[in-house]
Amino acid sequence: MPDTRPGPVSSPTEPPLRDVSDTALWVAVYRALESERHDALFKDPFARRMAGQRGDRIASTIPFGQSMAWSIIVRTAVMDEVILRCIERGVRTVLNLGAGLDTRAFRLPLPASLRWFDVDLPAMTAYRQACLEAERPACQHAHLAADLADADDLSRTLADAKAGTGPLLVLTEGLLVYLAPSQVADLARQLRLEAQAQWWVADLVSPLLRRTMGTVWHSQLDRASAAFRFAPQDSRRFFEALGWKEHEFHSTWSDALRLGRPPPHGAAWDGFWKWSAPAAHEALKRMSGVALMERLPHQ
């Protein structure tokens, strides 16, 4: 995997996104921007330095890069809420697959007894460790290097995570959209085989949003082999057929209004669709969001 360390670009002709791991730098910029607000929804004190110069360049040069910050900020805040509620319900281990530059194990008020595994490709994991080596996690934390597309790597990762006792929460933030539907299905089946995997938190997008974002960022994403691939027409039905029942769905659109981070003219558009086209309004609310899924028992 190419080097993911942020820093000056070696050439002005180098593309902003070199590979899918660079999207983690992009997301970290948005988390830094939110953290620096006086009314921040969350505080990530590590985001700015982890994003680095490369992250700033990505966010400033990708088309509509700045205007999309609201959706990542809302996704982060909502996932924080859902994760903390799951821990209150008894989760003892968090398995964060495709962790990128997520620092929840270091910034959230977590029980000291909680076990948290951040899993990503070797180069990204090495970069995470370098950025956070002087920091103290809030819980029992480990960085794990693994290629989740490799069945053996995934099996080893699951074995590490299930070494303890108690319910396990799987977290896949910003991961599934880059996988083929068959890869997501394989992951869902393998996670369901793990008796301790009780909950799964994932962000999901609709086919319409996939096409829209794919059109806007087509050249940048394709060049980085980071095209959006997973966007089921009916995510509830897709996952339930694989043994995972949607327990909660948090609409990015609705939560953006609730949290005070709406898209441009979001409140006006929400009112228009709500009263003039209720069906379209419902589709809008399911366009993207955070799903909390519960593992169904084997029959």
C-alpha positions as CSV (number, residue, x, y, z in Angstrom):
1,M,0.0,0.0,0.0
2,P,1.4,3.5,-0.8
3,D,2.8,5.6,2.0
4,T,-0.1,7.5,3.8
5,R,2.0,9.9,5.8
6,P,0.7,13.5,5.3
7,G,3.1,16.2,4.2
8,P,4.1,18.4,1.3
9,V,3.1,17.0,-2.1
10,S,6.1,15.8,-4.0
11,S,4.8,17.2,-7.3
12,P,2.1,19.8,-8.2
13,T,0.8,17.3,-10.7
14,E,0.3,14.5,-8.0
15,P,-3.4,13.7,-7.6
16,P,-5.0,14.8,-4.3
17,L,-6.1,11.2,-3.6
18,R,-3.5,8.5,-4.2
19,D,-5.4,5.6,-2.7
20,V,-8.3,4.8,-0.5
21,S,-6.3,5.3,2.6
22,D,-6.0,9.0,1.8
23,T,-9.7,9.4,2.4
24,A,-8.9,9.0,6.1
25,L,-6.8,12.2,5.9
26,W,-9.7,14.0,4.2
27,V,-12.1,12.9,6.9
28,A,-9.7,14.0,9.6
29,V,-9.7,17.6,8.3
30,Y,-13.5,17.8,8.8
31,R,-13.1,16.4,12.3
32,A,-10.5,19.0,13.0
33,L,-12.7,21.8,11.7
34,E,-15.5,20.8,13.9
35,S,-13.3,20.4,16.9
36,E,-12.0,23.9,16.5
37,R,-15.5,25.4,16.8
38,H,-16.6,27.0,20.1
39,D,-19.8,25.0,19.9
40,A,-18.2,21.8,18.7
41,L,-20.3,18.6,18.7
42,F,-17.2,16.7,19.6
43,K,-13.6,17.3,20.3
44,D,-10.9,15.4,18.5
45,P,-7.6,17.0,19.6
46,F,-5.6,14.7,17.4
47,A,-7.4,15.3,14.1
48,R,-5.5,18.4,12.8
49,R,-2.0,16.9,13.2
50,M,-3.1,13.5,11.8
51,A,-4.7,15.1,8.7
52,G,-1.5,17.1,8.1
53,Q,-0.8,19.1,5.0
54,R,-1.9,16.4,2.6
55,G,-5.3,16.2,4.3
56,D,-5.7,20.0,3.9
57,R,-4.8,19.8,0.3
58,I,-7.4,17.0,-0.4
59,A,-10.2,18.9,1.3
60,S,-9.4,22.1,-0.5
61,T,-8.9,20.7,-4.0
62,I,-11.6,18.0,-4.2
63,P,-14.7,19.4,-5.9
64,F,-17.2,20.5,-3.3
65,G,-14.8,19.2,-0.7
66,Q,-15.5,21.9,1.9
67,S,-19.3,21.9,1.4
68,M,-19.5,18.2,2.2
69,A,-18.0,18.7,5.7
70,W,-21.4,18.7,7.4
71,S,-22.2,15.1,6.5
72,I,-18.9,13.7,7.9
73,I,-19.3,15.9,11.1
74,V,-22.8,14.6,11.6
75,R,-21.8,11.0,11.0
76,T,-19.0,11.3,13.5
77,A,-21.3,12.8,16.2
78,V,-24.1,10.3,15.7
79,M,-21.8,7.4,15.8
80,D,-20.3,8.7,19.0
81,E,-23.8,8.7,20.5
82,V,-24.7,5.2,19.3
83,I,-21.4,3.7,20.4
84,L,-21.7,5.1,23.9
85,R,-25.3,3.8,24.2
86,C,-24.2,0.3,23.1
87,I,-21.5,0.4,25.8
88,E,-24.2,1.4,28.4
89,R,-26.1,-1.7,27.2
90,G,-23.2,-3.9,28.1
91,V,-20.8,-4.0,25.2
92,R,-17.4,-5.1,26.5
93,T,-15.3,-5.0,23.2
94,V,-15.3,-2.7,20.2
95,L,-13.9,-4.0,16.9
96,N,-13.3,-1.0,14.6
97,L,-12.8,-2.3,11.1
98,G,-11.2,0.1,8.6
99,A,-10.4,2.5,11.5
100,G,-8.6,5.0,9.4
101,L,-7.7,8.0,11.7
102,D,-10.6,7.4,14.2
103,T,-9.4,8.3,17.7
104,R,-12.6,7.4,19.7
105,A,-10.6,5.1,22.0
106,F,-8.6,8.2,23.0
107,R,-11.2,10.9,23.1
108,L,-14.5,9.4,24.3
109,P,-15.4,8.8,28.0
110,L,-15.0,5.1,27.9
111,P,-14.9,2.5,30.7
112,A,-11.3,1.6,31.5
113,S,-12.3,-2.1,31.3
114,L,-13.5,-1.8,27.7
115,R,-11.4,-3.5,25.0
116,W,-11.0,-1.5,21.8
117,F,-9.3,-2.8,18.6
118,D,-8.6,-0.3,15.7
119,V,-8.0,-2.4,12.6
120,D,-6.6,-1.1,9.2
121,L,-4.0,-1.8,6.5
122,P,-0.4,-2.0,7.7
123,A,0.7,1.4,6.4
124,M,-2.2,3.2,7.9
125,T,-1.9,1.3,11.2
126,A,1.8,2.3,11.4
127,Y,0.9,5.9,10.7
128,R,-1.8,5.8,13.4
129,Q,0.7,4.4,15.9
130,A,3.2,7.0,15.1
131,C,0.7,9.8,15.6
132,L,-0.7,8.4,18.9
133,E,2.3,6.8,20.5
134,A,2.6,9.5,23.2
135,E,-1.1,9.5,23.9
136,R,-3.0,7.5,26.6
137,P,-6.2,5.7,25.5
138,A,-9.3,5.8,27.7
139,C,-9.6,2.0,27.7
140,Q,-7.7,-1.2,26.8
141,H,-6.6,-0.4,23.3
142,A,-4.7,-2.1,20.5
143,H,-3.8,-1.3,16.9
144,L,-4.1,-4.3,14.6
145,A,-2.7,-4.4,11.1
146,A,-4.8,-6.5,8.7
147,D,-6.2,-6.5,5.1
148,L,-9.9,-7.1,5.7
149,A,-10.2,-8.3,2.1
150,D,-8.1,-11.3,3.1
151,A,-10.1,-14.0,4.7
152,D,-7.2,-15.3,6.8
153,D,-6.4,-11.7,8.1
154,L,-10.1,-11.2,9.0
155,S,-10.2,-14.5,10.8
156,R,-7.1,-13.6,12.8
157,T,-8.6,-10.2,13.7
158,L,-11.8,-11.8,14.9
159,A,-9.9,-14.3,17.0
160,D,-8.0,-11.4,18.7
161,A,-11.2,-9.5,19.4
162,K,-13.1,-12.5,20.8
163,A,-10.3,-13.4,23.3
164,G,-12.2,-11.6,26.0
165,T,-15.7,-12.0,27.4
166,G,-18.9,-10.1,26.9
167,P,-20.8,-8.7,23.9
168,L,-18.9,-7.3,21.0
169,L,-19.7,-4.2,18.9
170,V,-18.4,-4.1,15.3
171,L,-17.8,-0.6,13.9
172,T,-17.4,0.1,10.2
173,E,-17.3,3.8,9.6
174,G,-16.5,4.9,6.1
175,L,-15.6,1.3,5.0
176,L,-18.6,-0.5,3.4
177,V,-19.1,2.0,0.7
178,Y,-15.8,1.1,-0.9
179,L,-16.5,-2.7,-0.9
180,A,-18.4,-4.7,-3.5
181,P,-21.8,-6.1,-2.3
182,S,-20.3,-9.6,-2.3
183,Q,-17.5,-8.5,0.0
184,V,-20.0,-6.8,2.4
185,A,-22.1,-10.0,2.3
186,D,-19.0,-12.2,3.1
187,L,-18.1,-9.8,6.0
188,A,-21.7,-10.0,7.4
189,R,-21.7,-13.8,7.3
190,Q,-18.4,-14.1,9.0
191,L,-19.3,-11.6,11.7
192,R,-22.5,-13.4,12.4
193,L,-20.6,-16.6,13.0
194,E,-18.9,-14.9,16.0
195,A,-21.2,-15.6,19.0
196,Q,-19.9,-12.5,20.8
197,A,-20.7,-10.1,17.9
198,Q,-24.0,-8.7,19.1
199,W,-24.1,-5.2,17.5
200,W,-22.9,-3.6,14.3
201,V,-22.7,0.1,13.6
202,A,-22.3,1.1,9.9
203,D,-22.8,4.2,7.8
204,L,-24.9,3.5,4.6
205,V,-25.7,5.4,1.4
206,S,-28.5,4.9,-1.1
207,P,-28.0,4.2,-4.8
208,L,-29.0,7.8,-5.6
209,L,-26.4,9.3,-3.4
210,R,-23.8,6.8,-4.7
211,R,-24.5,8.0,-8.3
212,T,-24.5,11.6,-7.3
213,M,-21.2,11.5,-5.4
214,G,-19.8,9.2,-8.0
215,T,-20.5,11.7,-10.7
216,V,-19.0,14.6,-8.7
217,W,-15.9,12.8,-7.6
218,H,-15.6,10.2,-10.4
219,S,-12.2,11.0,-11.7
220,Q,-10.6,11.5,-8.2
221,L,-12.1,8.3,-6.7
222,D,-11.4,6.1,-9.7
223,R,-7.8,7.2,-10.0
224,A,-7.3,6.2,-6.3
225,S,-9.2,2.9,-6.7
226,A,-11.7,4.3,-4.2
227,A,-14.9,4.3,-6.2
228,F,-18.2,4.0,-4.2
229,R,-19.4,0.5,-4.7
230,F,-21.8,-0.5,-1.9
231,A,-25.2,1.2,-1.9
232,P,-28.1,-1.3,-1.5
233,Q,-31.6,-0.4,-2.7
234,D,-33.0,-1.8,0.6
235,S,-30.3,-2.0,3.2
236,R,-32.7,-3.4,5.8
237,R,-33.5,-6.4,3.6
238,F,-29.9,-6.8,2.4
239,F,-28.6,-7.2,6.0
240,E,-31.5,-9.1,7.4
241,A,-31.0,-11.8,4.8
242,L,-27.5,-12.2,6.2
243,G,-28.5,-12.4,9.8
244,W,-28.4,-8.7,10.9
245,K,-31.6,-6.9,11.8
246,E,-31.7,-3.1,11.7
247,H,-32.4,-1.9,15.2
248,E,-32.0,1.8,14.6
249,F,-31.5,4.1,11.6
250,H,-30.2,7.6,12.1
251,S,-30.8,9.7,9.0
252,T,-27.9,12.0,8.2
253,W,-30.3,14.6,6.9
254,S,-32.6,14.5,10.0
255,D,-29.6,14.5,12.4
256,A,-27.9,17.4,10.6
257,L,-31.0,19.5,11.3
258,R,-31.2,18.2,14.9
259,L,-27.5,18.9,15.6
260,G,-27.4,22.3,13.9
261,R,-25.1,21.2,11.1
262,P,-27.4,21.3,8.1
263,P,-26.4,21.4,4.4
264,P,-26.9,24.8,2.7
265,H,-30.6,25.7,2.9
266,G,-31.3,22.4,4.5
267,A,-34.1,23.5,6.7
268,A,-36.0,25.1,3.8
269,W,-35.5,22.0,1.6
270,D,-36.7,19.8,4.5
271,G,-39.9,21.7,4.9
272,F,-40.5,21.8,1.1
273,W,-40.2,18.0,0.7
274,K,-42.0,17.2,3.9
275,W,-45.2,19.0,2.9
276,S,-45.1,18.8,-0.9
277,A,-43.8,15.2,-1.4
278,P,-43.9,13.0,1.7
279,A,-42.6,10.0,-0.1
280,A,-39.7,11.9,-1.5
281,H,-39.0,13.3,2.0
282,E,-38.8,9.7,3.4
283,A,-36.4,8.8,0.5
284,L,-34.3,11.8,1.4
285,K,-34.1,10.7,5.0
286,R,-32.8,7.2,3.9
287,M,-30.4,8.7,1.4
288,S,-27.6,8.2,4.0
289,G,-27.4,7.5,7.6
290,V,-26.0,5.4,10.5
291,A,-27.5,2.0,11.1
292,L,-27.3,0.0,14.3
293,M,-27.8,-3.6,13.5
294,E,-28.4,-6.5,15.9
295,R,-27.2,-10.0,15.2
296,L,-30.1,-12.4,14.7
297,P,-29.9,-15.8,16.4
298,H,-29.2,-18.8,14.3
299,Q,-32.3,-20.8,13.5
